[in-house]
Amino acid sequence: MRLQTASIFIGFSISVLTTLAGQANAADWQAVEQIKTYAITGKTGIDLYRSIGEKGPQAGVQAIAHTSFKLTWTRKYEVQGTACAITVAKPKLIITYTMPKPANPLPPDVAQNWARFIAGVEKHERVHGGFTKELVQQIQDFSLGLWVENDPDCKRIREVLTKRLGELSKAERARNAEFDRIELSDGGAVHQLILAFVNGP
């Protein structure tokens, strides 16, 4: 989990085209989601948790788990008269969840405790993954059919897109931070999950 993604009028016309072609291309993608593990050791909940603290990913501070992503785009800019439009905007999104995994078999009671704990951790991380997928969809919704007048070199349209991407990314980072704040605060879902794990077998 991550423990830590005034308007200026530029002086040109911007519009979004709603076309059958645009509608056909929207949401024509699926994220690839994968889990990467790091090894931890211990025979009790508290020992396993200490090992997580020693070997867990760095996500601003030491973390139990972490969600990261790689995003690339296939975009097509077309000049239409003196305007420029984005006619293709297809993302390729790979989300990676980095999770702890015991290196050795656990005693049965500890294994049960671990199963509950790691299921809760994965549930938390997949919410972060969901936020990322929503961000990518928002980017596609904005960019597909974006149209800027008086832009025959397709330069201004990139400025418009970059500005909006910055706004969307900032909002997504704030959303993730607030989710972690709530989940990790006293009484929050992850806080309770940790307490149950370290106080268990």
Z-matrix of the N, CA and C atoms (Angstrom, degrees):
N
C 1 1.445
C 2 1.512 1 109.41
N 3 1.257 2 116.74 1 151.62
C 4 1.446 3 119.59 2 -178.26
C 5 1.522 4 109.86 3 -81.37
N 6 1.307 5 118.56 4 112.76
C 7 1.461 6 122.29 5 177.17
C 8 1.533 7 105.42 6 -108.14
N 9 0.964 8 119.24 7 97.58
C 10 1.419 9 114.62 8 -174.83
C 11 1.538 10 115.43 9 -109.00
N 12 12.544 11 49.62 10 -124.23
C 13 0.957 12 129.79 11 125.32
C 14 1.108 13 116.02 12 -16.32
N 15 18.044 14 105.77 13 123.98
C 16 1.500 15 141.43 14 91.97
C 17 1.519 16 109.44 15 -53.85
N 18 1.254 17 120.01 16 120.95
C 19 1.451 18 123.76 17 179.69
C 20 1.521 19 110.84 18 -59.04
N 21 1.324 20 117.12 19 144.67
C 22 1.463 21 122.35 20 178.26
C 23 1.514 22 108.50 21 -115.78
N 24 1.296 23 117.11 22 126.76
C 25 1.462 24 120.98 23 177.09
C 26 1.516 25 108.71 24 -81.40
N 27 1.323 26 117.53 25 120.33
C 28 1.456 27 121.81 26 -173.00
C 29 1.525 28 111.28 27 -87.83
N 30 1.302 29 117.53 28 -17.90
C 31 1.456 30 118.77 29 174.11
C 32 1.515 31 114.64 30 100.58
N 33 1.337 32 116.73 31 27.87
C 34 1.461 33 118.56 32 173.72
C 35 1.513 34 108.12 33 -145.85
N 36 1.320 35 115.13 34 161.51
C 37 1.458 36 120.96 35 -172.91
C 38 1.519 37 110.73 36 -83.42
N 39 1.333 38 116.05 37 136.35
C 40 1.461 39 122.10 38 178.44
C 41 1.517 40 107.90 39 -126.30
N 42 1.300 41 115.70 40 135.98
C 43 1.460 42 118.81 41 174.66
C 44 1.514 43 108.89 42 -147.05
N 45 1.320 44 115.74 43 161.83
C 46 1.454 45 120.99 44 176.10
C 47 1.511 46 108.25 45 -115.17
N 48 1.330 47 115.85 46 125.22
C 49 1.453 48 120.63 47 -179.64
C 50 1.520 49 109.64 48 -84.92
N 51 1.302 50 116.93 49 134.19
C 52 1.454 51 121.44 50 172.41
C 53 1.516 52 106.92 51 -107.71
N 54 1.317 53 115.34 52 100.37
C 55 1.457 54 120.85 53 -176.82
C 56 1.509 55 109.16 54 -122.76
N 57 1.307 56 115.50 55 161.60
C 58 1.454 57 119.45 56 177.23
C 59 1.524 58 110.60 57 -62.94
N 60 1.326 59 117.35 58 -36.19
C 61 1.456 60 120.43 59 178.69
C 62 1.520 61 110.13 60 -65.35
N 63 1.329 62 117.00 61 -42.12
C 64 1.452 63 120.70 62 178.89
C 65 1.513 64 111.42 63 -63.21
N 66 1.332 65 116.35 64 -43.23
C 67 1.456 66 120.43 65 179.92
C 68 1.527 67 110.74 66 -63.32
N 69 1.331 68 116.12 67 -35.01
C 70 1.461 69 119.82 68 -178.97
C 71 1.525 70 110.76 69 -68.59
N 72 1.352 71 117.02 70 -32.52
C 73 1.457 72 120.33 71 -177.32
C 74 1.518 73 112.88 72 -84.94
N 75 1.337 74 118.36 73 -21.45
C 76 1.456 75 121.16 74 -176.80
C 77 1.525 76 110.61 75 -64.38
N 78 1.332 77 115.65 76 139.99
C 79 1.470 78 122.90 77 175.61
C 80 1.525 79 112.81 78 58.38
N 81 1.346 80 117.25 79 28.65
C 82 1.465 81 120.58 80 -179.65
C 83 1.527 82 109.89 81 -94.03
N 84 1.326 83 115.71 82 44.51
C 85 1.454 84 119.45 83 -176.39
C 86 1.515 85 109.11 84 -147.68
N 87 1.319 86 114.77 85 161.09
C 88 1.463 87 121.48 86 174.78
C 89 1.515 88 108.73 87 -139.30
N 90 1.294 89 116.65 88 139.36
C 91 1.457 90 120.88 89 178.35
C 92 1.530 91 110.07 90 -75.00
N 93 1.308 92 115.85 91 145.83
C 94 1.463 93 122.30 92 169.53
C 95 1.524 94 106.45 93 -94.90
N 96 1.335 95 116.96 94 124.11
C 97 1.463 96 121.43 95 -179.36
C 98 1.521 97 109.15 96 -116.47
N 99 1.323 98 116.18 97 130.12
C 100 1.464 99 120.60 98 -178.11
C 101 1.529 100 110.34 99 -137.63
N 102 1.330 101 114.65 100 154.17
C 103 1.462 102 120.76 101 179.08
C 104 1.520 103 109.29 102 -112.77
N 105 1.322 104 115.47 103 128.90
C 106 1.465 105 122.91 104 174.02
C 107 1.520 106 106.60 105 -113.52
N 108 1.327 107 117.26 106 137.19
C 109 1.461 108 120.04 107 -176.41
C 110 1.534 109 110.96 108 -115.61
N 111 1.315 110 114.74 109 156.08
C 112 1.460 111 121.30 110 169.76
C 113 1.527 112 107.34 111 -125.56
N 114 1.320 113 116.37 112 144.48
C 115 1.461 114 121.57 113 -172.03
C 116 1.517 115 111.62 114 -81.61
N 117 1.330 116 115.14 115 137.89
C 118 1.461 117 122.27 116 173.71
C 119 1.523 118 108.27 117 -128.60
N 120 1.333 119 116.13 118 161.91
C 121 1.461 120 120.59 119 -179.04
C 122 1.523 121 110.36 120 -129.76
N 123 1.322 122 115.18 121 159.14
C 124 1.461 123 121.26 122 179.39
C 125 1.508 124 110.80 123 142.99
N 126 1.315 125 115.64 124 160.20
C 127 1.465 126 121.51 125 -179.80
C 128 1.525 127 112.20 126 -120.02
N 129 1.338 128 116.97 127 -1.25
C 130 1.464 129 121.49 128 177.03
C 131 1.521 130 108.22 129 -132.45
N 132 1.330 131 115.99 130 165.51
C 133 1.451 132 120.10 131 179.14
C 134 1.520 133 112.29 132 -58.68
N 135 1.318 134 116.60 133 -45.58
C 136 1.461 135 119.82 134 -177.30
C 137 1.529 136 111.19 135 -66.34
N 138 1.351 137 116.97 136 -38.40
C 139 1.464 138 119.68 137 178.86
C 140 1.524 139 111.11 138 -67.53
N 141 1.301 140 117.03 139 -40.35
C 142 1.463 141 120.61 140 177.69
C 143 1.530 142 110.46 141 -64.33
N 144 1.324 143 115.62 142 -39.35
C 145 1.466 144 118.98 143 -179.92
C 146 1.529 145 110.77 144 -67.84
N 147 1.326 146 117.09 145 -38.07
C 148 1.467 147 119.97 146 175.45
C 149 1.527 148 110.54 147 -61.87
N 150 1.321 149 116.33 148 -39.41
C 151 1.464 150 120.20 149 179.21
C 152 1.525 151 110.94 150 -65.92
N 153 1.326 152 116.42 151 -36.46
C 154 1.475 153 120.33 152 174.86
C 155 1.528 154 109.32 153 -60.30
N 156 1.337 155 116.24 154 -43.02
C 157 1.454 156 119.86 155 179.52
C 158 1.519 157 112.95 156 -61.95
N 159 1.332 158 116.53 157 -31.50
C 160 1.463 159 120.66 158 -179.55
C 161 1.525 160 112.58 159 -82.05
N 162 1.327 161 116.88 160 -32.61
C 163 1.470 162 119.75 161 -169.63
C 164 1.530 163 114.40 162 -117.92
N 165 1.332 164 116.95 163 -4.10
C 166 1.453 165 120.29 164 -176.08
C 167 1.521 166 113.69 165 -66.31
N 168 1.335 167 116.97 166 164.34
C 169 1.461 168 121.09 167 -178.50
C 170 1.523 169 111.85 168 -69.14
N 171 1.311 170 115.21 169 150.50
C 172 1.462 171 121.28 170 174.39
C 173 1.525 172 107.95 171 -90.72
N 174 1.324 173 116.42 172 117.67
C 175 1.472 174 120.80 173 179.14
C 176 1.526 175 107.39 174 -130.10
N 177 1.319 176 116.04 175 60.46
C 178 1.453 177 120.78 176 -172.71
C 179 1.521 178 109.13 177 92.71
N 180 1.333 179 116.57 178 -52.45
C 181 1.461 180 123.49 179 169.39
C 182 1.528 181 106.08 180 -134.26
N 183 1.329 182 116.34 181 178.01
C 184 1.461 183 119.31 182 178.76
C 185 1.524 184 109.81 183 -61.11
N 186 1.325 185 116.57 184 136.47
C 187 1.461 186 120.96 185 -176.42
C 188 1.519 187 110.65 186 -128.49
N 189 1.324 188 115.57 187 157.72
C 190 1.464 189 121.56 188 172.77
C 191 1.521 190 109.07 189 -75.24
N 192 1.327 191 115.49 190 -47.62
C 193 1.461 192 122.62 191 -177.94
C 194 1.522 193 107.94 192 -145.61
N 195 1.310 194 115.53 193 170.53
C 196 1.460 195 119.18 194 -175.73
C 197 1.519 196 109.50 195 -152.51
N 198 1.323 197 115.37 196 144.94
C 199 1.460 198 121.57 197 175.61
C 200 1.519 199 108.76 198 -114.77
N 201 1.316 200 116.27 199 125.30
C 202 1.461 201 121.42 200 176.96
C 203 1.526 202 108.49 201 -129.21
N 204 1.324 203 115.77 202 166.24
C 205 1.462 204 117.40 203 178.91
C 206 1.521 205 111.08 204 -149.36
N 207 1.335 206 114.69 205 155.92
C 208 1.457 207 123.15 206 173.10
C 209 1.524 208 106.91 207 -120.55
N 210 1.316 209 116.07 208 125.55
C 211 1.466 210 120.81 209 -175.61
C 212 1.524 211 109.63 210 -128.11
N 213 1.317 212 115.92 211 124.33
C 214 1.464 213 121.71 212 172.78
C 215 1.522 214 108.44 213 -127.79
N 216 1.319 215 115.26 214 157.83
C 217 1.466 216 120.38 215 -175.65
C 218 1.526 217 111.20 216 -127.93
N 219 1.312 218 114.89 217 144.97
C 220 1.460 219 122.00 218 164.85
C 221 1.520 220 106.06 219 -106.47
N 222 1.335 221 116.52 220 113.02
C 223 1.469 222 120.97 221 -179.15
C 224 1.518 223 109.67 222 -125.06
N 225 1.303 224 115.29 223 146.74
C 226 1.464 225 121.12 224 175.74
C 227 1.517 226 108.36 225 -124.96
N 228 1.339 227 115.86 226 121.06
C 229 1.456 228 122.37 227 176.32
C 230 1.523 229 107.92 228 -100.95
N 231 1.312 230 117.07 229 128.44
C 232 1.459 231 121.36 230 -179.10
C 233 1.517 232 110.53 231 -122.93
N 234 1.335 233 115.80 232 132.06
C 235 1.462 234 121.05 233 173.04
C 236 1.519 235 107.83 234 -81.53
N 237 1.317 236 116.01 235 127.97
C 238 1.462 237 122.27 236 179.34
C 239 1.523 238 107.13 237 -128.93
N 240 1.340 239 115.18 238 96.44
C 241 1.458 240 119.92 239 -172.47
C 242 1.520 241 108.87 240 72.28
N 243 1.329 242 116.09 241 -121.65
C 244 1.470 243 119.91 242 176.15
C 245 1.532 244 111.30 243 -101.05
N 246 1.320 245 116.13 244 3.43
C 247 1.470 246 121.05 245 -178.46
C 248 1.523 247 110.72 246 -100.25
N 249 1.333 248 114.92 247 166.61
C 250 1.470 249 121.45 248 173.53
C 251 1.520 250 107.97 249 -126.72
N 252 1.321 251 116.07 250 139.22
C 253 1.464 252 121.71 251 -179.99
C 254 1.520 253 109.80 252 -133.21
N 255 1.330 254 115.91 253 150.13
C 256 1.462 255 121.50 254 171.13
C 257 1.519 256 107.13 255 -94.80
N 258 1.313 257 116.67 256 115.32
C 259 1.464 258 120.85 257 -176.08
C 260 1.527 259 112.83 258 -104.87
N 261 1.315 260 116.81 259 -16.03
C 262 1.462 261 121.69 260 174.84
C 263 1.524 262 107.75 261 -134.11
N 264 1.327 263 116.92 262 130.97
C 265 1.465 264 121.83 263 176.45
C 266 1.526 265 107.17 264 -148.52
N 267 1.328 266 114.95 265 89.67
C 268 1.458 267 119.69 266 -176.65
C 269 1.524 268 110.13 267 -118.63
N 270 1.321 269 117.42 268 122.55
C 271 1.470 270 120.60 269 -178.44
C 272 1.521 271 112.77 270 -89.05
N 273 1.331 272 114.34 271 155.47
C 274 1.460 273 121.80 272 166.46
C 275 1.526 274 105.73 273 -124.01
N 276 1.319 275 115.92 274 112.01
C 277 1.454 276 122.06 275 -173.44
C 278 1.521 277 110.33 276 -118.41
N 279 1.330 278 115.82 277 124.30
C 280 1.463 279 121.81 278 174.54
C 281 1.524 280 107.90 279 -118.62
N 282 1.330 281 116.42 280 117.46
C 283 1.460 282 122.36 281 179.55
C 284 1.523 283 108.15 282 -104.40
N 285 1.328 284 115.71 283 129.65
C 286 1.464 285 120.83 284 179.68
C 287 1.521 286 109.81 285 -117.85
N 288 1.328 287 115.21 286 124.53
C 289 1.459 288 121.65 287 175.89
C 290 1.534 289 107.47 288 -101.65
N 291 1.327 290 116.84 289 117.88
C 292 1.465 291 121.26 290 177.73
C 293 1.523 292 108.27 291 -95.67
N 294 1.335 293 116.01 292 118.70
C 295 1.460 294 121.64 293 -171.31
C 296 1.528 295 110.97 294 -130.40
N 297 1.341 296 117.25 295 150.98
C 298 1.468 297 119.73 296 175.41
C 299 1.523 298 111.46 297 -76.44
N 300 1.335 299 115.34 298 152.12
C 301 1.467 300 120.92 299 177.10
C 302 1.527 301 109.11 300 -147.46
N 303 1.337 302 118.31 301 125.88
C 304 1.463 303 120.07 302 178.36
C 305 1.524 304 111.12 303 -59.19
N 306 1.325 305 115.67 304 135.61
C 307 1.456 306 120.43 305 -178.88
C 308 1.523 307 112.17 306 -76.87
N 309 1.336 308 116.64 307 -22.68
C 310 1.464 309 120.89 308 -176.00
C 311 1.523 310 110.23 309 -128.52
N 312 1.342 311 117.44 310 158.33
C 313 1.471 312 120.51 311 177.17
C 314 1.534 313 110.73 312 -57.92
N 315 1.324 314 115.37 313 146.86
C 316 1.463 315 121.17 314 -178.84
C 317 1.525 316 110.31 315 -107.51
N 318 1.343 317 117.43 316 152.62
C 319 1.466 318 120.05 317 171.65
C 320 1.530 319 109.37 318 -56.45
N 321 1.331 320 118.70 319 150.15
C 322 1.463 321 121.60 320 -173.84
C 323 1.528 322 114.87 321 -52.86
N 324 1.333 323 118.29 322 -44.68
C 325 1.458 324 119.44 323 -177.94
C 326 1.531 325 110.94 324 -69.54
N 327 1.325 326 116.75 325 -36.25
C 328 1.463 327 120.44 326 177.39
C 329 1.530 328 110.13 327 -69.45
N 330 1.326 329 116.03 328 -37.57
C 331 1.468 330 120.54 329 178.72
C 332 1.530 331 110.77 330 -61.20
N 333 1.328 332 116.81 331 -40.36
C 334 1.462 333 120.27 332 178.10
C 335 1.530 334 110.59 333 -65.40
N 336 1.320 335 115.68 334 -43.33
C 337 1.459 336 120.66 335 178.17
C 338 1.533 337 110.31 336 -61.99
N 339 1.319 338 115.97 337 -42.39
C 340 1.464 339 121.02 338 178.82
C 341 1.533 340 111.14 339 -62.98
N 342 1.326 341 116.61 340 -42.85
C 343 1.467 342 120.56 341 -178.54
C 344 1.528 343 110.88 342 -59.38
N 345 1.330 344 117.19 343 -41.94
C 346 1.469 345 120.70 344 177.85
C 347 1.529 346 110.81 345 -65.49
N 348 1.310 347 115.17 346 -43.02
C 349 1.462 348 120.40 347 -178.26
C 350 1.529 349 111.75 348 -63.85
N 351 1.321 350 117.06 349 -50.84
C 352 1.465 351 119.90 350 -174.59
C 353 1.527 352 111.13 351 -69.92
N 354 1.338 353 117.19 352 -29.32
C 355 1.468 354 119.72 353 175.64
C 356 1.523 355 110.23 354 -64.51
N 357 1.343 356 115.99 355 -40.63
C 358 1.463 357 119.65 356 178.05
C 359 1.515 358 112.38 357 -67.64
N 360 1.338 359 116.16 358 -38.95
C 361 1.466 360 120.61 359 177.85
C 362 1.529 361 109.92 360 -63.28
N 363 1.325 362 117.00 361 -45.35
C 364 1.468 363 120.01 362 179.83
C 365 1.530 364 111.20 363 -64.05
N 366 1.320 365 116.67 364 -39.24
C 367 1.467 366 119.75 365 177.52
C 368 1.525 367 110.28 366 -58.96
N 369 1.312 368 116.35 367 -43.64
C 370 1.464 369 121.52 368 178.52
C 371 1.529 370 110.67 369 -61.33
N 372 1.332 371 116.64 370 -47.99
C 373 1.460 372 120.01 371 -177.55
C 374 1.519 373 112.40 372 -64.45
N 375 1.307 374 116.94 373 -34.34
C 376 1.463 375 119.42 374 -178.61
C 377 1.531 376 111.49 375 -71.89
N 378 1.326 377 117.55 376 -20.85
C 379 1.467 378 119.26 377 170.47
C 380 1.528 379 108.99 378 -65.93
N 381 1.344 380 116.88 379 -43.54
C 382 1.467 381 119.84 380 175.11
C 383 1.527 382 110.48 381 -58.51
N 384 1.328 383 115.68 382 -42.47
C 385 1.460 384 119.13 383 177.39
C 386 1.515 385 112.11 384 -61.19
N 387 1.321 386 116.25 385 -38.68
C 388 1.467 387 120.37 386 177.41
C 389 1.519 388 112.06 387 -63.56
N 390 1.346 389 116.01 388 -39.21
C 391 1.469 390 119.52 389 176.53
C 392 1.528 391 110.51 390 -61.26
N 393 1.329 392 116.31 391 -39.80
C 394 1.465 393 120.21 392 179.30
C 395 1.525 394 111.18 393 -64.23
N 396 1.327 395 116.59 394 -44.17
C 397 1.470 396 119.68 395 178.90
C 398 1.526 397 111.10 396 -62.59
N 399 1.323 398 116.54 397 -38.58
C 400 1.463 399 119.59 398 177.77
C 401 1.531 400 111.01 399 -65.86
N 402 1.336 401 116.68 400 -38.34
C 403 1.463 402 120.60 401 176.72
C 404 1.522 403 110.73 402 -60.44
N 405 1.311 404 116.58 403 -47.18
C 406 1.464 405 120.26 404 -178.76
C 407 1.530 406 110.54 405 -62.48
N 408 1.331 407 116.52 406 -39.34
C 409 1.464 408 118.76 407 178.14
C 410 1.529 409 111.36 408 -65.27
N 411 1.331 410 116.49 409 -38.47
C 412 1.469 411 119.87 410 176.99
C 413 1.528 412 110.95 411 -62.96
N 414 1.322 413 116.46 412 -39.83
C 415 1.465 414 119.86 413 178.18
C 416 1.520 415 110.07 414 -63.87
N 417 1.325 416 116.61 415 -44.51
C 418 1.466 417 119.17 416 179.85
C 419 1.523 418 110.82 417 -64.26
N 420 1.321 419 116.90 418 -43.22
C 421 1.460 420 120.49 419 -179.49
C 422 1.524 421 111.50 420 -59.65
N 423 1.330 422 116.38 421 -38.21
C 424 1.465 423 119.82 422 -179.90
C 425 1.521 424 111.95 423 -74.50
N 426 1.331 425 116.28 424 -43.26
C 427 1.462 426 119.21 425 -170.57
C 428 1.516 427 113.81 426 -81.24
N 429 1.324 428 118.17 427 -33.33
C 430 1.458 429 119.84 428 -176.83
C 431 1.530 430 110.09 429 -70.71
N 432 1.312 431 116.40 430 114.77
C 433 1.460 432 121.00 431 -177.37
C 434 1.514 433 113.69 432 91.67
N 435 1.330 434 117.51 433 2.31
C 436 1.464 435 119.59 434 176.71
C 437 1.530 436 109.29 435 -60.88
N 438 1.333 437 116.43 436 137.91
C 439 1.470 438 122.09 437 -171.26
C 440 1.523 439 107.93 438 -138.51
N 441 1.321 440 116.22 439 126.37
C 442 1.452 441 120.66 440 178.51
C 443 1.520 442 109.20 441 -124.86
N 444 1.325 443 115.88 442 122.54
C 445 1.471 444 121.39 443 178.48
C 446 1.530 445 110.91 444 -72.49
N 447 1.326 446 115.03 445 158.54
C 448 1.468 447 122.19 446 176.51
C 449 1.534 448 111.59 447 52.37
N 450 1.320 449 114.88 448 47.90
C 451 1.465 450 120.56 449 -178.32
C 452 1.535 451 109.66 450 -139.77
N 453 1.336 452 117.71 451 61.30
C 454 1.474 453 120.19 452 -175.23
C 455 1.525 454 113.45 453 -67.76
N 456 1.322 455 117.87 454 -18.53
C 457 1.471 456 120.77 455 178.59
C 458 1.527 457 112.31 456 -96.09
N 459 1.322 458 117.79 457 0.85
C 460 1.475 459 123.11 458 -179.94
C 461 1.534 460 112.09 459 55.67
N 462 1.312 461 115.59 460 40.52
C 463 1.465 462 120.72 461 176.76
C 464 1.528 463 111.59 462 -97.08
N 465 1.303 464 115.38 463 -44.88
C 466 1.468 465 118.83 464 -177.85
C 467 1.524 466 111.88 465 -65.41
N 468 1.315 467 116.32 466 -35.05
C 469 1.472 468 119.16 467 -178.82
C 470 1.530 469 110.44 468 -63.07
N 471 1.327 470 117.05 469 -32.90
C 472 1.460 471 120.60 470 177.46
C 473 1.531 472 110.74 471 -69.09
N 474 1.319 473 116.74 472 -35.18
C 475 1.464 474 120.58 473 176.46
C 476 1.529 475 110.64 474 -64.12
N 477 1.328 476 114.84 475 -43.90
C 478 1.470 477 119.91 476 179.02
C 479 1.529 478 110.26 477 -61.91
N 480 1.329 479 116.33 478 -45.57
C 481 1.455 480 121.09 479 -178.40
C 482 1.530 481 110.71 480 -64.77
N 483 1.332 482 117.05 481 -45.47
C 484 1.459 483 120.60 482 -179.23
C 485 1.529 484 111.48 483 -60.71
N 486 1.322 485 116.44 484 -42.18
C 487 1.470 486 120.24 485 179.23
C 488 1.528 487 110.70 486 -61.28
N 489 1.326 488 116.75 487 -44.69
C 490 1.460 489 120.30 488 -178.67
C 491 1.532 490 110.94 489 -68.42
N 492 1.329 491 117.22 490 -37.76
C 493 1.460 492 119.89 491 178.34
C 494 1.523 493 110.69 492 -61.99
N 495 1.322 494 117.12 493 -38.88
C 496 1.459 495 120.88 494 177.34
C 497 1.518 496 111.62 495 -62.03
N 498 1.335 497 116.37 496 -41.83
C 499 1.465 498 120.53 497 179.34
C 500 1.528 499 111.35 498 -64.75
N 501 1.340 500 115.90 499 -44.62
C 502 1.463 501 120.06 500 -178.61
C 503 1.530 502 110.95 501 -66.79
N 504 1.325 503 117.11 502 -40.40
C 505 1.467 504 120.71 503 180.00
C 506 1.525 505 111.21 504 -65.51
N 507 1.307 506 116.80 505 -40.89
C 508 1.463 507 120.71 506 178.60
C 509 1.525 508 110.80 507 -62.22
N 510 1.327 509 116.70 508 -42.15
C 511 1.464 510 120.75 509 179.10
C 512 1.526 511 110.71 510 -65.70
N 513 1.338 512 116.94 511 -37.65
C 514 1.463 513 120.62 512 179.96
C 515 1.521 514 110.89 513 -67.31
N 516 1.325 515 117.40 514 -40.87
C 517 1.470 516 120.29 515 178.27
C 518 1.530 517 110.77 516 -63.69
N 519 1.325 518 116.65 517 -40.24
C 520 1.466 519 120.30 518 178.70
C 521 1.531 520 110.53 519 -65.43
N 522 1.314 521 116.43 520 -37.77
C 523 1.464 522 120.85 521 179.40
C 524 1.530 523 110.90 522 -64.93
N 525 1.328 524 116.39 523 -42.88
C 526 1.460 525 120.07 524 177.54
C 527 1.517 526 111.57 525 -64.12
N 528 1.318 527 116.35 526 -43.18
C 529 1.464 528 120.25 527 -178.98
C 530 1.527 529 111.19 528 -63.38
N 531 1.318 530 116.98 529 -40.34
C 532 1.461 531 120.47 530 180.00
C 533 1.527 532 110.78 531 -68.54
N 534 1.320 533 117.05 532 -38.73
C 535 1.461 534 120.78 533 177.45
C 536 1.528 535 110.59 534 -61.24
N 537 1.342 536 116.69 535 -45.73
C 538 1.463 537 119.98 536 177.63
C 539 1.525 538 111.33 537 -63.15
N 540 1.322 539 115.90 538 -40.84
C 541 1.467 540 119.23 539 -179.22
C 542 1.524 541 110.56 540 -57.91
N 543 1.312 542 116.62 541 -45.32
C 544 1.463 543 121.26 542 -178.67
C 545 1.531 544 110.65 543 -68.08
N 546 1.321 545 117.02 544 -46.69
C 547 1.463 546 121.40 545 -176.19
C 548 1.534 547 112.37 546 -66.79
N 549 1.345 548 116.90 547 -31.98
C 550 1.457 549 120.75 548 -174.75
C 551 1.524 550 113.75 549 -97.01
N 552 1.318 551 116.74 550 -7.27
C 553 1.463 552 119.56 551 178.69
C 554 1.525 553 110.00 552 -71.00
N 555 1.323 554 116.88 553 163.60
C 556 1.460 555 120.83 554 179.40
C 557 1.523 556 110.13 555 -54.23
N 558 1.326 557 116.67 556 124.70
C 559 1.453 558 121.30 557 -178.97
C 560 1.505 559 113.89 558 88.02
N 561 1.333 560 117.80 559 -8.43
C 562 1.460 561 121.32 560 178.56
C 563 1.516 562 111.39 561 -69.40
N 564 1.321 563 116.71 562 164.93
C 565 1.465 564 121.61 563 -173.95
C 566 1.526 565 112.04 564 -58.90
N 567 1.312 566 118.24 565 -45.85
C 568 1.464 567 120.14 566 -178.17
C 569 1.523 568 110.67 567 -72.85
N 570 1.319 569 116.76 568 -37.51
C 571 1.465 570 120.00 569 177.12
C 572 1.528 571 110.22 570 -58.69
N 573 1.321 572 117.04 571 -45.15
C 574 1.461 573 120.67 572 178.75
C 575 1.520 574 111.03 573 -65.94
N 576 1.325 575 115.89 574 -36.93
C 577 1.462 576 121.37 575 179.00
C 578 1.531 577 110.68 576 -61.16
N 579 1.310 578 115.59 577 -44.57
C 580 1.475 579 120.79 578 179.94
C 581 1.523 580 110.39 579 -64.98
N 582 1.321 581 116.90 580 -45.71
C 583 1.469 582 119.89 581 -179.12
C 584 1.525 583 111.41 582 -60.46
N 585 1.330 584 116.00 583 -43.91
C 586 1.472 585 119.97 584 179.65
C 587 1.519 586 110.56 585 -63.47
N 588 1.329 587 116.31 586 -35.80
C 589 1.477 588 119.86 587 -177.53
C 590 1.524 589 111.34 588 -71.94
N 591 1.310 590 117.31 589 -49.47
C 592 1.475 591 119.31 590 -175.87
C 593 1.528 592 111.87 591 -72.49
N 594 1.325 593 117.26 592 -24.98
C 595 1.469 594 120.01 593 179.20
C 596 1.515 595 112.74 594 -90.68
N 597 1.346 596 115.89 595 -3.72
C 598 1.458 597 120.28 596 179.51
C 599 1.518 598 110.72 597 -85.38
N 600 1.330 599 115.86 598 -163.00
C 601 1.481 600 120.29 599 -177.82
C 602 1.514 601 112.21 600 -60.28
